[in-house]
């Protein structure tokens, strides 16, 4: 059965942290759906001002059974992470996915700014952009580049995105597939 992942995008997302997991997971055969948290399908990145036309909106995703998804991927970047955190719908989806034991994958500012306020770091080991760990009392911070703790996969920043995407592939498809993709792209 094909694994399915959604990538949540808000204006101000970090370019690399959104596009890299979409690309790597699709190369591995994962069905990836890009999702705008606003009513518009178009979202704009932080640095490049790159406009991405998403596959659907969060409102449409919330009409579906969360059990059809195997993972949710949350890029960082500012103000993208803050925009995600301000969305009650984002919290609703993340809580449903976590309760169903699905993978929750966040990078950069998003572990602290998005996962923590929704209670998803409680008791979990995590990493994030350096210095942001001081903004949460949830979880157990690590300075590792990528941290996997049960269904939570976190990473530090744009420079660790490739490793993070491979960790997500490993969790969804097994380490052989992750190794194959890493070798193919010379990671």
N, C-alpha and C positions, 0 to 999 in steps of 0.2 A: 504494500500500500504506500502511495506517495505521501511523504511528510509535507505538512503545510505550515508556513510561518507568515506572520504579519509584521510589518515594519510601521510603527507609528511615527508620523511626521507632522511637525508644527513649524510655522515660520520661525526662522533663525536656527534651524538644525545645522549641525556640523556636517559639511559636505561628505568627507571621507567616511565618517561613522555611519552614514546612511547608505551610501552607494556601495561601499565595499561588502557588507554582509549580503546585500541584495544580489550582487554579482557572484560572490563565492558560493552562496547557497544555491543559486540557480544553476551554476556549473555542476554542483553536486547532485542536481536533480530534485531539489526541494522546490515545491510550488510556493513562491513568495508573492504576497499581495501587499502593495504599498497603500497606506491608509492615511488620509488627511484627517486631522482632528477637527478641522473647521468645516463649514458647509461647502467650501470651495474645494475642487479637486486639485487646484494648483497651490503648491507651497514653495517658498523661497528660502534658499540656504543662507547661512550667515556670511561666510567669507566670499564666495564667488558670486553671490546673488543669483545662483543657478535656480532656475524654475523647473520644478518637477511636477509633472501631471500624474497624480496618483491613480491607482486602480479604482479606489472607492473612498468613501468617507467613514468615519467612526460611527456615525449614526446608523449607517447601513450594516456595519459589522455587528453592532449591538442587537440587531434584529435576528441575528443568526445564533445558533447553538455554539457556545465557546468550545465545545468538545470536538468540533471539526478542525480546530487549530492545534498544532503541536507546540508552537512557540510564539512569543511576542518579543519583538526586538525594538529597543528604545535607544536611538542615538542621543548624544549629548549636544553640546553647543549652547551658547546663550544668544538670544533669549529662548531658543527652542525648548530647552529642558524646563525652564520656568513656565512656558506656555503649556507644555504637557501637564505639568504639575497643577496648573490652575484649572484644568479641565476635569470636572466631576465625572464625565463619561470615561476619561482615561482611567480614573480610579475604579470605576465600576468594572471595566473590562479586566484590569489587572487583578483585582480581587477575585473575580470569577475564574480567571485563568489559574491563579495561584491555588485556589480551593480545589480545582480540578487536577492539580499536580502538573500543570503544563510548564514548559520552560519560560522563565522570565529573564530576559537578557538586556542589561543596561550598561552603558559606557559613559565615561567622562563625568559630567555633572549629574547625570540622570540617576545613578544609584542613590545619591543623597537627596537630590531635589525632587525626584519622582517616586522612587520606591519607598524611601523612608517615611514620607508623610502618609503613605497608604498602609504603613505597618508591615511592609514586605521584607525589611532587613532584620527584623526582630529575631535574635538568636542565630543569625547567619554570619558567616565570614564573607567579607566583600572588599572590593577595592574601588577607587574612584580617582578623579583628578586630584593631584596633590594639594593638600590644604583643606579641601572640602570635607574630609572626614571629621573635622572639628565642628561641623555644623549639624552633626547627628549624634545621638546617644544610643541609637539602635545598632545592633550588629557588632561585629568584631572586625575592625579594619585591618587590612594587610597591604603591604607595599608591593606585592606581587603584581606582575603585568596583567595577568588574567586570573580570576578566582572562580572556581566552580564549587558551589556548596548546595548539594541537592539539586533543586530545580532553579536555582538562581545562578546566573553566569554574569559576572561583572568584569569590567576592564577600565584602564586608566585614562586613555586619551587617543587622539587621532593616530599617534605613532604605534599604538598597540592594536589597532583595529583588525589587521590581518590575522593576528594570533587569536583575537576574540572570535572572529568569524569561523576560524578553524575549530575552536572549542565548541561553538554552537553546532557545527557539522558533526563533530565527534559525538556530541550528546544525542543528536537526532539520528545519525546513520552509522555510528561506530568509528573507531579510530582509523581503520583501514581507509575509509572514504576520506576522512580528514587528511590523512597522510598523502593520499593520491592527489587531492586538490592542492595541498601545500607544495608538493613536488612539481606539479604542473605549472604553477605560477611562480616557482622559484622563491617561495617564502622562506 
